[in-house]
């Protein structure tokens, strides 16, 4: 399937043109540092958008801001605005020159992630004994509390440093987040424990934490909360590490796209081939592409003829025959003869680069989904702070006892410390993703789960998703007087000598049905028309080499094409004798998978770059009513956007590079794990086994995991709300608080573990 240059204009090009057309506007991308939650991204975006003429979109996952601004506004002013908000900003560094050696970040090492992992491991090792000593009285030896202080101090101060920094940044700019609660709660628990140890009775030898499960006023001078301070810090570091590990892969879709291209190219210089890096290729250069090699860049064939495998970019299963004057696309594979190509587009102008820009635009344009815990804490934190202040003032006014007032106020902060709230998301996500991995489903992060609840339409790419992506032999038709087995044997023998994918399908089908095939002589490939060779003394010809066809052979060919198959005419001794029909086979499980998606209330839509006849044939075989065919890769994004504009919430299932941008644009992207890295990285969910039935399982598991997270949050939030009045009334016994907090955490973890039973 070929297209005119006008057809290849992408949605990204249209948006860029529109931006450029606006007088006096420029666009810049900034790298934003220091964001710890989605509310941080919203804050930066809000500040930038307040500047005159500035339109900004900040993506927390990719840590980038795409800013459209007046030409009179300096980039330095934009950066200064971000810095004043409490974060860092800089322009991306220019891409490095191509090299065979791995650059920074490609080795798999991430300093930020490694540092967070180290902080987590040390904190867990130090906090575990503190929690055990506080909760198990039999372990409490004389002066055990001082050992607890020694172990807990580095956890609270050094381990919790990321939370304290983020809380301080938020407070400086009048914002309160989950980090504010964590920092205030842990520091209050630790600070009060220091006061009780050094100035109260808690530091006396022989002090014990008993289990007095009564609601009564307590002497704050004898209570320590080191286990709460250290345990909460360790638990929440685990959640932060899980989140950081997921975020690290956010930009991998673009890297996977760009890595698809060839790394070097054989350019013709004065009649000689000179191999140079692709980055040095210029428009007008002529370069050689041998069979099996990737085409280095977009261009026009000037010598030779071949079949080009475009499936990586277009999803088209049948290779495209090209000859002199035909356009070819970079990153596609030459499956046949030697080609000489003249470069017409290089670098950022190539089709591959434009598709990479589509993915980047789609990622930047995604809705900012705040984490559920952050939404709760956004209201909860200010309320808790007001309650703590009111408690202190109320007690001080009623009793005049500063110690009692301070004890009650600190108790409010301690019981509000969101241990279970912080565990709610990471534990459910950890168990849900672990169970998903066992079932061949990879969930990238908590922000993915909310999309699954609302999805009502699922767009299925055809090639490699609903079908196998490989050509297979389907039908053999022999004209009257011709033996079908003989026809297939001769056709298979001739095609066995060809490298064309259609030929390989015929040869493989013949070998499977008949066994060993005879040898051939005088094999000849006629570019764009077919092949011929001598087999068992007969001159066999296949393809478009016959001027006229017997009516029955013509009818058989038309019938095969009506079913969406590729019909190849076979004949010998100058007469057409029959046809062999090949097609991209529908996966055995696809019909069952479509039925499963319908049971979830989803409307399936088949989307493909293949011709409509083929698409409708496949759709009928698997039970899909709505078909969108003959779609260029760039237009798949437009199709998804059109469906969303109709009010639908769209999930996209695909496996090719051409699907990557659409996967990123859809409300939910499901990538087949048997597909390309670009599609896998752009998707929100990855189906490792490549079985479409798993798509329904993935959506069910995601919805179940989201429901578990919400249940955890409701419990954790309810526990805090129920306990706050007791704390404010001065009736919070520290042992009840510790036991209740432990039970709350155990409940959240146990509830999350129920996901292990998902089938």
Beta strands, then each sheet from edge to edge (+ up, - down):
strand 1: 25-33
strand 2: 55-59
strand 3: 64-70
strand 4: 88-91
strand 5: 264-269
strand 6: 272-277
strand 7: 286-289
strand 8: 298-303
strand 9: 306-309
strand 10: 320-322
strand 11: 327-328
strand 12: 333-334
strand 13: 339-345
strand 14: 441-443
strand 15: 457-461
strand 16: 467-478
strand 17: 521-526
strand 18: 530-535
strand 19: 538-543
strand 20: 566-572
strand 21: 575-586
strand 22: 603-607
strand 23: 626-628
strand 24: 650-654
strand 25: 668-672
strand 26: 685-687
sheet 1: 2+ 3- 1+ 4-
sheet 2: 6+ 5- 7+ 13- 8+ 11-
sheet 3: 10+ 9- 12+
sheet 4: 14+ 26- 25- 24- 15- 22- 23-
sheet 5: 16+ 21- 20+ 19- 18+ 17-
end
